[in-house]
Amino acid sequence: MADLFEQNRNYVLGDEELNLLGDREKLAQWRHKGVGPAFYKLGRKIIYRGADLNAWADAQRVDPSEGRT
């Protein structure tokens, strides 16, 4: 799959690109529930690595043709 996010870039809350996944509140819910992409918490700052975002997005891929016989 083509990368949705720049592999070597760090993304912080407020970066427009993160809206592709959901709004700030949705990302906070995922962090609280322990789901969603991997992240770093440095003090109060949340940081997502582009490589982690791409890996998570790729794992969410659904191929409707799989499972057909």
N, C-alpha and C positions, 0 to 999 in steps of 0.2 A: 504494500500500500504506500502511496505517496505520503510523506510526512505532513501532518496538519500543522505541526508546530516546528520551529527551528530547533534542531537537535541540541545544539550547544548553547542555547539561550536559557536564562533563568526568567521566570515569569512571576510577578507578584500580584496580589489582589489589586484590582483596579486596572490591570492591563486589559485592553479591549479584546485581545485574542482569547482570553479565558471565557468570555461570554459565549463562545462556541460550545462550551460544556454546560454552562448554566450561569445564573446570576450569583452574586456573592453569597446570598442566603442559601442557595442550593449547595454550593461548595462547602459552606460551613456545616450544613446538615450532614453531608457525606463524611467530612472529617470527624464529626461527633459520633457517627454511626460506625466509623472504621471502614467505610467503603469509598470508592472513587480512586483517583490517581494518588500515587505516593507524593509526599510533600515533606518539606523541612519546616520546622518551627524554630525560629531564632528569636528568642524573647517573645514579642507579640507579632513579629513579622512572619507571614506564611510565604514560602517560596516553592514554586513548582519548577522542576527541570523539564525542558522541552523533550528530552529523551524519555522521561517517565510518562509525560502526557501522551506521547506517541505510542508507547508500549501499552498504556491503559486503553487508549482509543482502539488500537488494533485488537485487543482482547475482547472488545465489545462488538466486534464485527459479527453480523448474522448473515449467513448464506442460506436463503430460502431453498436452494436446490439440494442442500445437504439433508439427508434423511429421506429423500425420495428413493423409491426402489423401482 
